[in-house]
Structures are given as structure tokens and as C-alpha cells.
Amino acid sequence: MKKTATAAAAALVLCLFLTTVGCGTPSSGSGTKESTSSGPTAPDAADKPVTSTGATLGEGELKKVALVSGDVPGFTVTPLQGGGETGKERSEQPECQALAAVINGAPEPAPSAAVHRTLMDESEEGTDDQTVVTEILTSYPQGSAVQVLQGVKDAIGACGRGFRTTGGDGPSTYTEVKELPAPKAGQEALAYQVTGSFEGARVPLVFQLVRTGSTVVIFYTANFIDAKTPEIPARLATAQAAKLP
């Protein structure tokens, strides 16, 4: 059965690989669909520029702008179980720490506020390949949000051949990091895959980061069944970015 990493905020690497067994999260995933995210991060010249107030949102304000059921047709949205928890993994290679931090559900620099949601495709309910995506909506002091995406961009470039982490329940190995087409959303966006190794099996973890002003949204899913790159529907990022100030 396919299992999606819906416990990003509690994502010790072992917990990620055993999400539905040991972490009390949904036992479904999204591993058979190829990514349909549209385009790289650079804005199209014909696109209307995205503007932002730049406001730093508190937790209550983040809850008001976070996706809810009905914002994206066919997707239900619920609070993430254990959303306040974070992983403790540290990269053995300092240049890859930004990637480990996002896997932990604790991006660096640390946000001033965060909320966590689980997004599930209703049309696939009860199937082994149900799309389940974790959302972490974060807010930063003005000027700090850009550092999150820049740090991850730098780490993608430096860590293509993988990295190791220690801490939590023990060492973990990631064998590959590669950039993916980013959704056309927000003022800045990127997408990438980190391939983990669990008991000899390849486990692809896929992330999308979208920044609008001082707010950064992280979408996160994984495929525990057949090593194919899972899809995060681009319309999730588009809908969330549209709600950000």
C-alpha cells in the first residue's frame, strides 16, 4: 500500500518512513501520478506581477488564510495530527541542513508562527493511491522569508548526490536531491525531490515551497510503494497563494 508522509511536522526520518504505522496519520499516498506542476520559478513576462502587503501574520491570522475544505474542489482539509511536533534530524553536511530542516517540519530560519494542515483528495478516498499532502503555512519577520527559499535553493544545488542525517532515532540516508518544475504561484516558488532509503527501498519525498511577502507555504508528500515521483497538484499552491496578503 502507498503511504504518504503526512506527518511532516513530526518528521523524524524514521517517522516519515513509518508514518501510517507509528505516527497515527492517514494510511494513504500519491505515488502513481507524475508531477504536473507548471513551469520553473521565474515569472512569465506576460503574467501579472504578484503583490503583497508584506505583513507578518500571527498564528490566528495564518489559520484564517490557510486552505479549508472547498477552497480546492475535491480536497478536504483538516488540522495535521501532531502538528506542533518537529523532527530532530541534522545533516552531517552543513550545506544540506536546509533540506533536513524542511523534512523535520522546522524550516530554517525558524518562523515566528506556523499552522499545519492535511489535504486529501476526496475522489480517491479508500484507494491505495489516495493523494494526501501535508501543508505547513509559516510566517516570518519582514525580510526573513526569502532566506528560507534561498537556503533550500542553495542546498538543492550543493546536495544533488544526497546526504546523511543523524539525531532522533538514528542516522538516515538520502541518496539524491533534484529540482522539479515549480508551481506558478506566489512571488517565488520552487519544487524538489529528496530520495530517501529505507530498508533498501527508494522513497521519494516531494516538496513545494511558495513565498508571498512574509509568508511561506510548504507542501509535502511521499511515495512508499513504487519509487515513482508523487504528485502535488499545482492547484493547491495556486489556491493557497491567492489567499495570502
Secondary structure as GFF3:
##gff-version 3
##sequence-region A 1 245
A	DSSP	three_ten_helix	8	10	.	.	.	ID=ss1
A	DSSP	alpha_helix	13	17	.	.	.	ID=ss2
A	DSSP	alpha_helix	19	22	.	.	.	ID=ss3
A	DSSP	alpha_helix	59	65	.	.	.	ID=ss4
A	DSSP	beta_strand	75	79	.	.	.	ID=ss5
A	DSSP	beta_strand	90	91	.	.	.	ID=ss6
A	DSSP	three_ten_helix	94	96	.	.	.	ID=ss7
A	DSSP	alpha_helix	97	103	.	.	.	ID=ss8
A	DSSP	beta_strand	113	121	.	.	.	ID=ss9
A	DSSP	three_ten_helix	122	124	.	.	.	ID=ss10
A	DSSP	beta_strand	132	139	.	.	.	ID=ss11
A	DSSP	alpha_helix	145	158	.	.	.	ID=ss12
A	DSSP	beta_strand	163	166	.	.	.	ID=ss13
A	DSSP	beta_strand	172	180	.	.	.	ID=ss14
A	DSSP	beta_strand	188	198	.	.	.	ID=ss15
A	DSSP	beta_strand	201	212	.	.	.	ID=ss16
A	DSSP	beta_strand	215	222	.	.	.	ID=ss17
A	DSSP	alpha_helix	234	242	.	.	.	ID=ss18
###
